[in-house]
């Protein structure tokens, strides 16, 4: 194999290997979230983030949400809620009822396109408290968005 073909083969192998990371999220098992200390929310889903400032639970929700996000969401949505472009940058969701509505719909129903699961139904695995804590953490990261 000549030098030119070697580099072409190496590049092709790298592109094919990376495409697997982009095209599928694989069988990712959601990690349990310790929600101790957060106000219990019950079984019925709330329409609005109950841990948003000025909630007494805000600081704890950010702390729990940080850990929960980085264990369960960062693989696709980016470390520390900074998207690398594979999945939406969740910091762009408005920190209000409209953003809460989109977030709630997505974590309950997941994202499926043409039969491919792009995001699992996270509410099947994580509690409402854990998911609203993740939303609170994401909102706390909005200040890192580029203007």
N, C-alpha and C positions, 0 to 999 in steps of 0.2 A: 504494500500500500504506500503510495507516495505521500509526501507531506501535505499536499493540497487536499487529497481525499481524506486523510486522517482528521484534519481540522473540520472538514465538512461533516464527517461522521460524528465527531464529538459534538458539534453544534446541534445536529439533528437529534442526537440522544438527549441533550440538555433541554431542547424545546419540547420533545415528547414527554420527558419526565416532568417538566413544569406544567404542561397542559393538564396532567392528571390532578395537580393541585388546584388548578383554576376551575376545571370542569365539574368536579364532584367533591362533596364535602365528606363522603364516606360515612361509615357507621360510627358516628360520634355519640358516645354515651354521656348525656348530661350529668354533671357533677352535683351532688347534694349541696344545699346551701343552709348554713346554720343561721336561722332568723331570730335567735334568742334576743329578747329585749325590744323587738319591734312590736308595735301595736297590732294585735290579731285583727284580721279583716273579714273573716268568715268565708263562706263558700261562694256567695253571690259576688260576681265581679263588680268592682266600683268603676265608675266612668272617668274619674279623675284621680291623678296621682295623690294619694293621701299623705305622702311623706315630703312633698315639696315644701320649701320654705314658705311660711314660718313654722312648720310642724316641729313639735318637740322631738320628733324622731328623725329629723333631717340629718344630723351628723352621723348617727348610727346607721341610717339607711345608706348614706354615701359610702361608709366603711364596708358594710355588708355588700352593697352593690358593686363596689370595686372588686372585691374578691370573686363574687358570683359572675360578674361580667368577664373578667379575665380567665375564669375557668370554663365558661360556657359560651361565650360570644366572640371573644377576641380572635379565635382561629379564622373566622370569616370577616368580622367587622373591624379588626385591627386592634393591636395592643393599646391599652389605655384609651380606648374609644376613638383612636385616630385611624380612619379607614385607609387601607392601602389600595382601594379601588375595586376589589373583588365584589364586595357587598356595599350597600348604602352606608354613608357616613351618618350614623344615628344622631350625632350632635346637631345635625341640621334640622331635626324635628323641632317644631316650635314647642317651647316649654309652657304649653297651655292645653286646653281641652281638645283642640284639633290634633295636636301632636299626641296626646294621650289616646285619642280615639284610634289613630293609625297604629300606635304601638300595641294597644290592647288587641286590635283585630289581628295583627301579625303574630303575636305570641300565642294567641288562642288558636288561630287557624293555620299558622305556618305559611310557607310560600312554596307553591307547586306550579311549575310551568311545563306544559307539554308532558305531563306525567313524571317529570323529574322533581325531586324534593330539593329545593334550594335552602329551605330552613324548616326544621321540624316544628311540630306544634309544641312549643316549649311549655305551655300551660299543662300539658300532659305529664310533665316531669318535675316542674318547679312550682312552688306555691305562689299564690297571688302576692304575698308579702315579698318573696324573693324577687319576683319579676318587677314589682313597683320599686324595690330597692335598686335594681339594675337601672330602671328608668331614671331614678333620682341621681345615681352616679353619672349616667350619660349626660344629664342636664348640667351637672357640676363641671363637666369637661367642655362646655360650650365656649369658654374663654380661650381655648386653644385653637379655635378655628381661625384660619387665615382670612384676613379682611380682603 
